[in-house]
Structure formats: structure tokens, C-alpha cells
Amino acid sequence: MGRRPSAVEAMAQARRRQSIDDHAVTGAGEITTRQSIIPVSLVTVLFFMWGFAYGLLDVLNKHFQETLNISAAQAAGLQGAYFGAYFIGPLTYSGWIVRKFGYRWTFITGLTIYGIGALLFWPSGVKRSFGGFCGAMFVVGSGLSTLETSANPFIATCGPPKYSELRLNLAQAFQAIGSVVAPVLASFVLFKNVGSSDNSLQSVQWVYLGIACFVFFLAVVFFFAPIPEVTDADMANQSEQAAENTGYQDKPLRRQYTLFWGTAAQFCYVGSQVAIAGYFIHYCVEVKPSLSSADGANLLAVAQALFAIGRFVAAFLMKYVKPRLILFFYMTGIIIFIAASIPTSGNAAIAMLSLVLFFESCIFPTIFTLSLRGLGRHTKRGASFLVASVSGGAVFPPILGAVVDARSTRVAMSVPLAGFLVAYSFPIYLNLFKAKELDAYIETRIGVDPPAEADSINDAEKFSGKELESGKVERVSSRT
């Protein structure tokens, strides 16, 4: 048996154009922070793209009500289509693609589907078909769910394990920036011609045509980009190296209770988050009738800016504070301010709901990474479940929309409050029963200390281009 490939070799071997072997240890599970900068930066661009798509979704919800004369509950069909795709993709084709062909081809597939969905907005606008827009949004959601199935676990595993939560929060902060840019663009492009529904729908068409062109360009970039492949064997090897400190034991997927609790919490959290963002403009106009929809879109941009700031703040704090404690603190803030927003009106109400978005900021990436802790060879499958939980965004908005039509937006905020209370159980569980195990992962030195074989990098540099392009890695046991 020869030498296991180093992290540098793993990144070079990632250029192969064939299916991956999840029983092969590529060495990518031991990549250092410096080695991970380029691939993590490239994938972070994807986070911005789906943040932009999500930000447009929130604005289109209100926009289509005015231009197509539909109710709030009907407009929630956009969220239903977008997030419904998240339930189907990760548990079927996208989860299979990432396990069979690896991260690179999952990125390319997701971008291609996303681009096709964006192009479908053009005929939908020509026909003024809300059903067509929902269908296009379903395809967009399918593409983005495919990207999330690979991008989230990739960021979490590409680099030292002790910084997983920090990396994902930082990458997701750029997703939040995309969510800020989208409402601002919408307020100046989509709502600018709100008096003319035809011109307004044409603006939607041109925006998504531009998105499609950029997305297809990104697919070409990722075809040539150096993307390291972290296999199931890499993750098993990584977990076993940390077993002395963490008490890690390889267990079947059905016994990964923290994963399933985290998935349920993520489902309720995302559903509540999407419901609030989708009806934020409604809420602003209701609690302060002097505001227009364009004003509401600008306030949504401010709230999304707080969301982005919250992620940068959380990423900074995770350098010094345990992620489980930050998760508990942020969830507590959400509960306090969403409850306060229900009986309040005027500027104070808008401020309360904006602070909810600030505290929402780190919840998704932190639940995601903490739920993946200790999964070992089940990491990719676990990530598929967690991404599928995003489908909660298809469940909560229609319920909230029905309450809005029957009562008011303020009363309807009790729907996300209930979801947040369920999600709140997860950080409580982690801090009471999993604290010692989770804290031990922060102390691991994998990817931090230099590898035992000091000459591995020099050896990697001696490989010929042909050997690196072949992508052949030595098949080794996932056990150490």
C-alpha cells in the first residue's frame, strides 16, 4: 500500500472527469485553511447567487399581488414552488449526484438547472401567467437546492474542522448580502414601473435573463476550477482521528439522533424565516399605512442588511465563543423580538421585526454544522436531510398568508413564533446533553498542525500533469 495522497494532491486530483470513489481517502479531509481559500472563495460566489434569488422571491411575492391581482395566500405559491423543490431535490437526484460524482459536478448541475429556470421567466412574463412563474420558480429552486446539497457540506468540511461553523457563517454572510442587493434592485427596477404591469413584468424578464447568463458562465468556471473532493472515507478518517477527544463512534444513520433533531429544528426555523421575509413588506405597510410597497422593499433591504451584519458578527464571535452558546443566544433574541412585534405598531414594530432578522442570521449555518458534527461517513447523506429541511419554507408561508387574509399580518406573526419555539428546543438540547462532545471538536488539530509527512507537499509538486489529471487515488480502507 502506497502513501496516502496529501491535501495538495487531492486538490489537483479533483480535476478528474469521472465518478468518485467514496471508499478512497483522498487526503482532502486534512486541508489547511490556506489551502482551502481558493475553493471556498469560489463556492462563496454561489452563496451570493442564491441569496440574490431568495431576496427577489420576497419582493416578487408582493409585486405579483399588485400586477396580477392575486391574494396573499395565492402569492405564497411562489414560496411553495421554490421551497417545495428543496424537499424533492436533496432526497433524490442532487443527493445521489454529490455522492456519485462529487462536488464539482453537483455544482455544475445545480447551476445549469438554475439557469434553465431563470430562462423560463421570459415566456411566463409574455403570457402573464402566475402559474408559469411558479413553475419557473420550482426549477430555480431545484437548481439552488442542488447547489446547497453540495455547497453547505463542502464549506463545512473544506478546511480545519474546528472552524467549520465560522467558515459556513462567513460564506452565508455573502448569501445575506445577495438578499440585501435584490430588494434594492427590485425597488428601483421592478417597482419603478408599478403603474404599468406590462412594463413591470418585462423588468422581471430582463432581470432573470441576466441571471441566467451569469449562472451559465459560472458553470463553465466551475468546470475548470480546482475543487477538492472530500469523500465519505475522508470524513470517517477525520472523525476517527478526533475520536480520542470527542468520543466519536461510527453508528448507522438511523441512530444519528442529533442529525434528525437538527433537521426538524431546521425545518421549523426555515419555514418561520421564509414566512417573515415573504410578508415583511405586508407587515410594514400594515403597521405604518403611510408607507408604499417601494418603501417596504427598502425597509426589507435594511432588515436584510442587519441579517448580513448578524452573520459577520456571529462569524467573528465564533473565534472566541462556542458555537452552541451563540446559537442559543441568537435563538433567544428571535423569540423575544418576534413576540414583541405582534402587539406593536408604527416604527417600533418595524424595528422589532428587523431585529428578528438580525438574530436569524446565524441560525441556519450553525444548526447545519452542529448537526453534521461526528457523522463521519454519513456526512453527505446528513447534509441532504438538512438541505431538504429547507422545504419548511413551502409550508409556513401559506399558513401565514391565510391568517393575513383572515385577520392581519401582525396576528399572523404568531405562526413563525410557534415555529421558532420548536426550533429553540435544539440549542437547549445541545447545551444540556451534547456540550462536552461538541466542544471537543473545536479542540481538534486536524488541518491546523502540519502533516506528519513533512515532504508530502514537495512530493505532490513532483507529480506530472498527466498523473494529476487522471484523478486516480489509491483505494484505502476508511478505517485507521
VMD Tcl script that draws the C-alpha trace (Angstrom):
set ca {
  {0.00 0.00 0.00}
  {1.49 3.36 -1.04}
  {1.44 6.73 0.59}
  {-1.93 8.41 1.12}
  {-2.30 11.50 -1.13}
  {-1.69 14.82 0.58}
  {-4.18 17.68 0.67}
  {-2.36 19.41 -2.20}
  {-2.54 16.27 -4.30}
  {-6.23 15.95 -3.50}
  {-6.93 19.42 -4.87}
  {-5.05 18.64 -8.06}
  {-6.73 15.25 -8.42}
  {-10.11 16.99 -8.21}
  {-9.76 17.89 -11.89}
  {-10.68 14.35 -12.88}
  {-13.78 13.96 -15.04}
  {-15.08 10.64 -13.72}
  {-17.22 9.43 -10.85}
  {-15.64 9.47 -7.43}
  {-14.97 6.57 -5.08}
  {-16.29 7.26 -1.59}
  {-14.14 4.42 -0.23}
  {-10.96 6.24 -1.28}
  {-9.15 8.53 1.14}
  {-8.01 11.49 -0.96}
  {-6.47 13.47 1.89}
  {-8.83 16.40 1.26}
  {-10.25 15.99 4.76}
  {-6.98 17.39 6.12}
  {-6.79 20.55 4.01}
  {-5.43 23.57 5.87}
  {-7.07 26.99 6.00}
  {-4.57 28.38 3.49}
  {-5.18 25.56 1.01}
  {-8.96 25.98 1.30}
  {-9.05 29.72 0.48}
  {-9.44 29.42 -3.31}
  {-12.11 26.68 -3.44}
  {-14.05 28.18 -0.52}
  {-13.97 31.61 -2.18}
  {-15.31 30.19 -5.44}
  {-18.16 28.39 -3.70}
  {-18.98 31.53 -1.71}
  {-19.99 33.15 -5.03}
  {-22.76 30.54 -5.20}
  {-24.00 31.64 -1.78}
  {-24.35 35.18 -3.11}
  {-26.31 33.91 -6.12}
  {-28.95 32.07 -4.17}
  {-29.15 34.90 -1.66}
  {-29.97 37.16 -4.60}
  {-32.61 34.72 -5.84}
  {-34.14 34.46 -2.37}
  {-34.18 38.25 -1.98}
  {-36.05 38.64 -5.28}
  {-38.52 35.98 -4.18}
  {-39.61 38.04 -1.18}
  {-40.20 41.12 -3.33}
  {-41.93 39.24 -6.17}
  {-44.44 37.92 -3.63}
  {-45.86 41.41 -3.08}
  {-45.18 42.55 -6.64}
  {-47.28 39.83 -8.30}
  {-50.21 40.59 -6.00}
  {-50.34 44.11 -7.43}
  {-49.63 43.36 -11.10}
  {-51.58 40.08 -11.43}
  {-54.35 40.84 -8.90}
  {-53.91 37.77 -6.70}
  {-54.41 37.29 -2.95}
  {-51.68 37.00 -0.31}
  {-52.38 33.28 0.07}
  {-52.09 32.76 -3.71}
  {-48.86 34.75 -3.84}
  {-47.44 32.32 -1.28}
  {-47.47 29.82 -4.14}
  {-44.10 31.28 -5.16}
  {-42.62 30.21 -1.83}
  {-44.41 26.88 -2.13}
  {-42.87 26.22 -5.55}
  {-39.40 27.45 -4.61}
  {-39.07 25.62 -1.32}
  {-41.08 22.60 -2.40}
  {-38.21 21.85 -4.76}
  {-35.94 21.66 -1.72}
  {-37.87 18.66 -0.43}
  {-37.55 16.71 -3.67}
  {-34.02 17.51 -4.87}
  {-31.74 16.68 -1.90}
  {-33.50 13.40 -1.12}
  {-33.49 12.20 -4.74}
  {-31.25 13.34 -7.58}
  {-28.98 16.00 -6.01}
  {-28.06 13.84 -3.01}
  {-27.23 11.00 -5.39}
  {-25.18 13.25 -7.68}
  {-22.97 14.59 -4.88}
  {-22.27 11.06 -3.60}
  {-21.70 9.55 -7.05}
  {-19.92 12.32 -8.96}
  {-18.65 14.64 -6.24}
  {-18.88 18.33 -5.51}
  {-17.68 19.71 -8.87}
  {-20.36 18.05 -10.98}
  {-23.05 18.81 -8.41}
  {-22.12 22.49 -8.63}
  {-22.27 22.39 -12.43}
  {-25.59 20.51 -12.46}
  {-27.16 22.91 -9.96}
  {-26.02 25.97 -11.91}
  {-27.37 24.52 -15.16}
  {-30.80 23.82 -13.66}
  {-30.83 27.27 -12.05}
  {-30.05 28.90 -15.41}
  {-32.83 26.99 -17.18}
  {-35.32 28.07 -14.51}
  {-34.25 31.70 -14.91}
  {-34.82 31.49 -18.68}
  {-38.36 30.18 -18.09}
  {-39.31 33.54 -16.57}
  {-39.32 35.03 -20.07}
  {-42.25 33.03 -21.56}
  {-44.09 33.28 -18.23}
  {-43.88 37.07 -18.44}
  {-45.03 37.10 -22.06}
  {-48.11 35.03 -21.14}
  {-48.67 36.92 -17.85}
  {-49.02 33.50 -16.24}
  {-48.64 33.29 -12.47}
  {-48.67 29.50 -12.80}
  {-45.80 29.82 -15.25}
  {-43.86 31.96 -12.80}
  {-44.46 29.33 -10.09}
  {-43.22 26.61 -12.45}
  {-40.11 28.63 -13.29}
  {-39.53 29.25 -9.59}
  {-39.77 25.49 -8.94}
  {-37.00 24.88 -11.49}
  {-34.92 27.67 -9.93}
  {-35.48 26.10 -6.50}
  {-34.42 22.71 -7.89}
  {-31.16 24.19 -9.11}
  {-30.48 26.04 -5.88}
  {-31.33 23.01 -3.73}
  {-28.79 21.04 -5.77}
  {-26.20 23.74 -5.11}
  {-26.99 23.78 -1.39}
  {-26.75 19.99 -1.17}
  {-23.10 20.31 -2.14}
  {-22.07 23.85 -1.14}
  {-23.04 23.74 2.54}
  {-21.24 20.47 3.39}
  {-18.34 21.49 1.15}
  {-17.75 24.70 3.11}
  {-18.21 22.83 6.40}
  {-15.64 20.15 5.51}
  {-13.14 22.06 3.32}
  {-10.65 23.13 5.97}
  {-9.88 22.50 9.65}
  {-12.93 21.01 11.47}
  {-12.54 23.44 14.37}
  {-13.51 26.33 12.07}
  {-16.50 24.67 10.36}
  {-19.13 26.94 11.92}
  {-17.03 30.05 11.31}
  {-16.48 29.19 7.62}
  {-20.12 28.46 6.89}
  {-21.36 31.56 8.72}
  {-18.87 33.70 6.80}
  {-19.88 32.17 3.45}
  {-23.56 32.50 4.31}
  {-22.95 36.17 5.13}
  {-22.39 36.71 1.41}
  {-25.68 34.93 0.78}
  {-27.23 37.55 3.04}
  {-25.54 40.32 1.04}
  {-27.24 38.92 -2.06}
  {-30.54 39.13 -0.21}
  {-29.80 42.81 0.51}
  {-28.92 43.68 -3.08}
  {-32.04 42.02 -4.53}
  {-34.72 44.14 -2.76}
  {-32.78 47.33 -3.53}
  {-32.60 46.39 -7.21}
  {-36.29 45.48 -7.15}
  {-37.33 48.80 -5.64}
  {-35.58 50.71 -8.45}
  {-36.35 48.31 -11.32}
  {-39.48 46.27 -10.59}
  {-41.46 48.80 -8.55}
  {-40.30 51.74 -10.66}
  {-42.94 50.87 -13.27}
  {-45.56 49.65 -10.82}
  {-48.19 51.72 -12.59}
  {-47.70 49.69 -15.77}
  {-47.98 45.96 -15.17}
  {-46.70 45.12 -18.68}
  {-43.50 47.16 -18.27}
  {-43.10 45.83 -14.74}
  {-43.28 42.20 -15.87}
  {-40.79 42.94 -18.64}
  {-38.39 44.16 -15.97}
  {-38.73 40.78 -14.23}
  {-37.95 39.03 -17.52}
  {-34.78 41.03 -18.17}
  {-33.51 40.60 -14.61}
  {-33.80 36.81 -14.83}
  {-32.29 36.73 -18.32}
  {-29.22 38.47 -16.90}
  {-29.15 35.98 -14.02}
  {-29.28 33.06 -16.48}
  {-26.30 34.37 -18.47}
  {-24.20 34.85 -15.34}
  {-25.14 31.43 -13.95}
  {-24.15 29.62 -17.16}
  {-20.83 31.49 -17.07}
  {-20.27 30.26 -13.50}
  {-20.93 26.67 -14.62}
  {-18.03 26.98 -17.08}
  {-15.80 28.44 -14.35}
  {-16.52 25.52 -12.02}
  {-15.73 23.04 -14.79}
  {-12.11 24.22 -14.73}
  {-11.81 25.25 -11.07}
  {-9.65 23.24 -8.58}
  {-12.31 21.73 -6.31}
  {-11.06 19.17 -3.73}
  {-13.27 16.10 -3.28}
  {-13.92 15.18 0.35}
  {-15.17 11.58 0.27}
  {-17.09 9.57 2.87}
  {-13.83 7.79 3.69}
  {-12.14 11.16 4.27}
  {-14.83 12.17 6.75}
  {-14.71 8.80 8.52}
  {-10.93 9.09 8.75}
  {-11.21 12.67 10.05}
  {-13.75 11.69 12.73}
  {-11.67 8.73 13.85}
  {-8.58 10.93 14.19}
  {-10.59 13.11 16.59}
  {-12.19 10.17 18.42}
  {-9.78 10.30 21.37}
  {-11.05 13.78 22.29}
  {-14.64 13.64 21.05}
  {-15.63 10.07 21.88}
  {-16.72 9.57 18.26}
  {-18.23 6.17 17.45}
  {-19.26 5.05 13.99}
  {-23.02 4.43 14.13}
  {-25.60 3.63 11.45}
  {-27.50 6.60 10.01}
  {-30.73 5.65 11.80}
  {-29.02 6.22 15.17}
  {-27.80 9.73 14.40}
  {-30.36 11.37 16.69}
  {-28.72 14.81 16.76}
  {-28.94 14.94 12.96}
  {-32.67 14.23 12.93}
  {-33.39 16.68 15.76}
  {-31.38 19.31 13.89}
  {-33.30 18.54 10.69}
  {-36.64 19.05 12.46}
  {-35.41 22.29 14.04}
  {-34.11 23.49 10.68}
  {-37.47 22.72 9.04}
  {-39.36 24.86 11.56}
  {-36.75 27.62 11.59}
  {-36.54 27.99 7.80}
  {-40.32 27.90 7.47}
  {-40.62 30.71 10.01}
  {-37.79 32.73 8.47}
  {-39.25 32.49 4.97}
  {-42.73 33.38 6.22}
  {-41.43 36.55 7.88}
  {-39.31 37.63 4.91}
  {-42.12 36.91 2.45}
  {-44.59 39.10 4.35}
  {-42.19 41.72 5.70}
  {-43.43 44.30 3.18}
  {-47.05 43.50 4.07}
  {-46.22 43.95 7.73}
  {-44.54 47.34 7.20}
  {-47.42 48.70 5.11}
  {-49.96 47.47 7.67}
  {-48.30 48.78 10.83}
  {-47.50 52.10 9.10}
  {-50.11 52.78 6.37}
  {-48.26 55.84 5.05}
  {-45.61 53.55 3.54}
  {-45.74 52.36 -0.09}
  {-44.64 48.96 -1.39}
  {-41.41 50.55 -2.63}
  {-40.80 51.93 0.87}
  {-41.46 48.46 2.26}
  {-38.94 46.96 -0.17}
  {-36.33 49.46 1.01}
  {-37.07 48.59 4.65}
  {-36.73 44.91 3.74}
  {-33.29 45.73 2.32}
  {-32.36 47.38 5.63}
  {-33.58 44.32 7.55}
  {-31.63 42.03 5.21}
  {-28.58 44.22 5.81}
  {-29.00 43.59 9.54}
  {-29.26 39.89 8.66}
  {-25.92 40.07 6.82}
  {-24.28 42.05 9.64}
  {-25.54 39.46 12.12}
  {-23.72 36.71 10.22}
  {-20.45 38.60 10.13}
  {-20.82 39.31 13.85}
  {-21.54 35.64 14.56}
  {-18.56 34.52 12.46}
  {-16.33 36.88 14.44}
  {-17.73 35.72 17.79}
  {-17.18 32.06 16.89}
  {-13.45 32.71 17.03}
  {-13.85 33.23 20.78}
  {-17.25 31.84 21.85}
  {-18.53 28.27 21.47}
  {-20.98 27.98 18.53}
  {-23.59 26.17 20.64}
  {-23.76 29.17 23.00}
  {-24.05 31.64 20.12}
  {-26.88 29.56 18.66}
  {-28.73 29.63 21.99}
  {-28.23 33.39 22.39}
  {-29.41 34.24 18.87}
  {-32.46 31.97 19.15}
  {-33.38 33.67 22.43}
  {-33.22 37.06 20.71}
  {-35.53 35.83 17.96}
  {-38.17 34.64 20.44}
  {-38.11 37.93 22.36}
  {-38.44 40.26 19.37}
  {-40.94 38.25 17.30}
  {-43.22 38.13 20.34}
  {-42.79 41.90 20.82}
  {-43.66 42.62 17.16}
  {-47.18 41.17 17.41}
  {-48.86 43.83 19.63}
  {-46.69 46.75 18.43}
  {-47.36 49.25 15.63}
  {-45.56 52.05 13.81}
  {-41.79 52.43 13.59}
  {-41.31 50.42 16.79}
  {-42.99 47.40 15.19}
  {-40.78 47.63 12.10}
  {-37.70 47.89 14.33}
  {-38.77 44.79 16.29}
  {-39.23 42.70 13.16}
  {-35.95 43.99 11.71}
  {-34.14 42.82 14.86}
  {-35.70 39.40 14.36}
  {-33.84 39.21 11.04}
  {-30.61 40.23 12.76}
  {-30.88 37.34 15.22}
  {-31.99 34.92 12.49}
  {-28.66 35.44 10.77}
  {-26.52 32.64 12.16}
  {-29.23 30.07 12.87}
  {-29.24 28.11 9.60}
  {-25.46 27.67 9.14}
  {-24.88 26.95 12.84}
  {-27.63 24.31 13.06}
  {-26.26 22.84 9.83}
  {-22.67 22.43 11.00}
  {-23.52 21.35 14.56}
  {-25.88 18.69 13.16}
  {-23.08 17.35 10.93}
  {-20.62 17.04 13.80}
  {-19.49 13.44 14.26}
  {-21.41 11.99 11.30}
  {-18.20 10.69 9.70}
  {-19.05 8.63 6.62}
  {-22.68 9.80 6.81}
  {-21.79 13.48 6.32}
  {-23.05 13.82 2.73}
  {-26.28 11.94 3.45}
  {-26.81 14.00 6.58}
  {-26.32 17.18 4.56}
  {-29.03 16.02 2.14}
  {-31.51 15.71 5.01}
  {-30.60 19.15 6.34}
  {-30.96 20.78 2.92}
  {-34.30 19.00 2.43}
  {-35.47 20.60 5.68}
  {-35.38 23.94 3.84}
  {-38.71 22.76 2.38}
  {-40.23 24.14 5.57}
  {-40.29 27.35 3.55}
  {-43.08 25.81 1.46}
  {-45.24 25.01 4.49}
  {-45.25 28.09 6.73}
  {-45.90 30.96 4.23}
  {-49.29 29.62 3.00}
  {-50.41 29.25 6.62}
  {-49.26 32.76 7.43}
  {-50.87 34.06 4.21}
  {-54.20 32.50 5.16}
  {-54.06 34.21 8.57}
  {-53.16 37.51 6.86}
  {-56.24 37.27 4.62}
  {-58.47 36.28 7.55}
  {-57.09 38.59 10.26}
  {-53.97 40.75 9.94}
  {-50.23 40.49 9.33}
  {-49.45 41.29 12.96}
  {-51.65 38.44 14.23}
  {-50.14 36.17 11.57}
  {-46.69 36.61 13.14}
  {-47.81 34.08 15.75}
  {-47.25 31.41 13.06}
  {-43.46 31.93 12.81}
  {-43.34 32.40 16.59}
  {-44.64 28.84 17.00}
  {-42.02 27.55 14.55}
  {-39.21 29.34 16.33}
  {-40.28 27.86 19.67}
  {-39.93 24.35 18.22}
  {-36.50 25.20 16.76}
  {-35.49 26.63 20.15}
  {-35.50 23.10 21.56}
  {-32.39 22.21 19.53}
  {-29.87 24.64 21.11}
  {-31.33 23.74 24.51}
  {-30.69 20.04 23.76}
  {-27.15 20.74 22.52}
  {-26.17 22.80 25.55}
  {-27.64 20.34 28.05}
  {-26.61 17.00 26.55}
  {-24.00 17.49 23.79}
  {-21.80 20.29 25.15}
  {-18.75 18.16 26.01}
  {-18.74 16.32 22.68}
  {-19.22 19.47 20.57}
  {-16.57 21.42 22.47}
  {-14.08 18.60 21.90}
  {-14.37 19.02 18.12}
  {-13.25 22.63 18.49}
  {-10.01 21.40 20.08}
  {-9.05 19.07 17.22}
  {-5.83 19.97 15.38}
  {-6.75 18.38 12.03}
  {-5.82 20.78 9.24}
  {-4.15 23.09 11.79}
  {-0.95 21.25 12.68}
  {1.42 20.37 9.82}
  {1.07 16.82 8.44}
  {3.28 14.08 9.80}
  {4.93 13.59 6.43}
  {6.90 16.80 6.06}
  {7.80 16.13 2.47}
  {4.27 15.40 1.26}
  {3.84 18.82 -0.35}
  {7.19 18.57 -2.15}
  {6.26 15.10 -3.35}
  {2.93 16.42 -4.61}
  {4.66 19.09 -6.64}
  {6.75 16.41 -8.38}
  {3.70 14.70 -9.88}
  {3.40 15.09 -13.63}
  {0.38 16.85 -15.11}
  {-0.80 13.59 -16.66}
  {-0.84 11.78 -13.31}
  {-2.73 14.62 -11.65}
  {-5.28 14.89 -14.43}
  {-6.01 11.15 -14.28}
  {-7.58 11.61 -10.88}
  {-6.59 8.14 -9.76}
  {-6.37 7.91 -6.00}
  {-5.33 4.88 -4.09}
  {-8.25 2.92 -2.70}
  {-7.66 2.52 1.01}
  {-9.72 1.49 3.98}
  {-11.79 4.18 5.68}
  {-10.56 2.75 8.99}
  {-7.31 3.81 10.58}
}
mol new
graphics top color blue
foreach p $ca { graphics top sphere $p radius 0.5 }
foreach p [lrange $ca 0 end-1] q [lrange $ca 1 end] { graphics top cylinder $p $q radius 0.2 }
display resetview
